Each structure stands twice: as structure tokens, then as C-alpha cells.
């Protein structure tokens, strides 16, 4: 019986570009793109098609887009769910949890809404996450631009 060849170690593995084994491939890093912190759910609608409806002013402040995937964390019960954004009327303060996700939150619950982006390593020094903090009426009380590098 022939001996097995030595197993590669993590440090000996190199990811290569599929077209050329001589070029190393960079691995993108998933970074925070945008965060709406401590927004209050103003409505739930189990019979809607799905999604989360967000005041367009909050979307503009964070750079979130219609149909963009978001992760929602409910601060009251710990539930987390993924869905997509539907823009609500500007200035309305609406945070509406729709569809099946309506079973995971309640009107009056505080939520954190997060979006992430995949960034190549060479673009990390220029990346900045846009974060807003809301009051109980979902008005912006703080804006934070957080760099993705150590100071």
C-alpha cells in the first residue's frame, strides 16, 4: 500500500484565478454598507407579499435601495430575518414589516436594519458604512460614517 501524500496546510493553499493559475485571486470581504439603528416598527401586514417598508428619508440617509436585501434584527425578541426593501413615503416614519416576517415582530418593537456589501481588499480603505440612529418617531437623531479600517 502506497503512503498518502501529505495533506496541504491552510498556509500552503493559494486561491488562483480560474483563467490563469499564475494569478492569485483576491477574496472579497463582506462589510457593513448601511444600518438603521433603533427604528420602531409602525405597522405589520401578514397578508402583504413580503418585504420591509422603510421611510424614503431613511433610505436616502443610508444609501439603501429599493429591492435591496436587508437583515432585520428585532431588539425586543431577538428574531432576525432577511427580506428586501420597499420605499415608503418620505417623512412618514414608516417601518412596516410585511408578509411572513410580520409574525417575527410587532408594532412598537425596536429593530436594527442592516445591509452588507462585498468589497475587494484594495477598496476597503475607501469604504465607509452609513449608519443612522432613530428616535421613537423614526426621525434621524444621529448620523455616523464609519470607516472600515483601523485608526
matplotlib code that plots the C-alpha trace (Angstrom):
import matplotlib.pyplot as plt

x = [0.0, 1.4, 1.7, -0.8, 0.7, 1.0, -2.2, -1.9, -2.0, -4.0, -0.9, 0.1, -3.2, -3.4, -6.6, -5.9, -7.8, -9.7, -8.2, -4.6, -3.1, -0.3, -2.5, -3.7, -7.4, -8.4, -11.2, -13.8, -14.7, -18.3, -18.6, -21.5, -22.9, -25.7, -27.5, -30.7, -30.4, -33.3, -36.1, -39.6, -42.0, -45.1, -47.1, -47.1, -49.1, -49.1, -51.1, -48.7, -46.4, -43.3, -40.6, -40.0, -41.4, -39.0, -39.5, -37.6, -35.8, -34.2, -33.3, -31.6, -29.7, -28.2, -27.9, -30.3, -32.0, -35.5, -35.4, -32.0, -31.6, -31.5, -31.1, -33.6, -32.9, -35.7, -34.4, -37.4, -37.5, -34.1, -35.7, -33.7, -34.9, -33.8, -36.1, -35.9, -36.7, -39.8, -39.6, -42.3, -43.5, -40.8, -41.2, -43.8, -41.6, -43.0, -41.2, -43.6, -42.8, -44.7, -45.6, -44.4, -41.9, -44.8, -45.0, -41.4, -42.0, -44.7, -45.8, -43.7, -40.7, -37.3, -35.4, -32.0, -31.9, -28.6, -27.2, -23.9, -21.6, -18.8, -15.7, -12.4, -9.4, -8.0, -11.2, -11.5, -9.5, -12.1, -15.2, -17.4, -20.6, -23.5, -25.3, -28.3, -29.9, -33.6, -35.8, -39.1, -40.8, -38.2, -36.7, -32.9, -31.2, -27.6, -25.6, -22.4, -20.0, -17.8, -14.6, -13.7, -10.1, -8.4, -7.3]
y = [0.0, 3.4, 6.1, 9.0, 12.3, 14.9, 17.0, 20.7, 23.1, 26.3, 28.4, 26.4, 26.8, 29.6, 30.6, 31.1, 32.8, 30.2, 31.6, 31.7, 29.6, 32.2, 35.0, 35.0, 35.8, 38.3, 37.2, 39.9, 40.9, 41.3, 44.7, 46.7, 49.0, 50.6, 50.5, 51.9, 51.6, 51.5, 52.2, 51.4, 49.1, 51.2, 48.5, 44.8, 43.2, 39.5, 39.4, 41.7, 40.0, 40.3, 42.9, 45.8, 49.2, 52.0, 55.8, 57.0, 59.7, 56.9, 55.1, 58.2, 58.8, 55.3, 54.7, 51.7, 51.0, 49.7, 45.9, 45.7, 42.7, 43.6, 41.7, 42.9, 42.2, 42.7, 44.2, 43.1, 39.4, 38.6, 37.4, 38.0, 37.7, 38.7, 40.5, 43.3, 47.0, 48.8, 52.6, 54.2, 57.8, 60.4, 61.9, 59.3, 57.4, 54.1, 50.9, 48.2, 44.5, 42.6, 39.1, 36.1, 38.3, 40.0, 37.0, 37.8, 41.4, 43.6, 47.2, 49.2, 46.8, 48.4, 47.0, 47.2, 47.1, 46.1, 45.8, 44.4, 44.7, 42.5, 44.6, 43.7, 44.1, 47.0, 49.0, 48.5, 51.7, 53.8, 52.0, 53.8, 52.4, 54.8, 54.5, 56.4, 56.3, 56.9, 58.3, 56.8, 58.5, 57.2, 60.6, 60.7, 61.8, 60.8, 60.2, 58.2, 57.5, 54.6, 53.8, 50.1, 50.5, 50.6, 54.1]
z = [0.0, -1.0, 1.6, 1.3, 0.1, 2.8, 3.4, 2.4, 5.3, 5.2, 4.8, 1.7, -0.1, -2.6, -4.4, -8.1, -10.9, -13.0, -16.2, -15.1, -12.3, -12.0, -10.8, -7.2, -6.7, -4.0, -1.7, -1.1, 2.4, 3.5, 5.2, 6.6, 4.0, 5.9, 9.2, 10.6, 14.4, 16.8, 14.3, 15.7, 13.8, 12.9, 11.2, 10.3, 7.5, 7.3, 4.1, 2.1, -0.4, 1.8, 2.5, 4.8, 4.0, 5.1, 5.0, 1.9, 4.0, 6.0, 2.8, 1.3, 4.5, 4.5, 0.8, 0.9, -2.4, -3.3, -3.6, -1.7, 0.6, 4.3, 7.6, 10.3, 14.0, 16.4, 19.7, 21.7, 20.9, 19.3, 16.0, 12.8, 9.3, 5.8, 3.4, 0.8, 0.9, -0.3, -0.1, 2.0, 1.8, 2.8, 6.2, 7.2, 9.7, 8.4, 9.3, 8.1, 8.5, 5.8, 4.8, 6.8, 8.7, 10.3, 12.6, 13.8, 15.0, 16.5, 16.2, 18.7, 18.6, 18.1, 15.1, 13.6, 9.8, 8.2, 4.6, 3.7, 0.6, -0.8, -1.1, -2.8, -0.4, -2.3, -1.9, 1.9, 2.8, 0.9, 2.2, 4.7, 6.3, 6.6, 9.9, 11.3, 14.7, 15.0, 17.8, 18.7, 15.8, 13.4, 12.8, 12.4, 15.6, 14.7, 11.5, 11.6, 8.8, 9.9, 8.1, 7.5, 8.6, 12.0, 13.0]

ax = plt.figure().add_subplot(projection="3d")
ax.plot(x, y, z, "-o")
ax.set_aspect("equal")
plt.show()
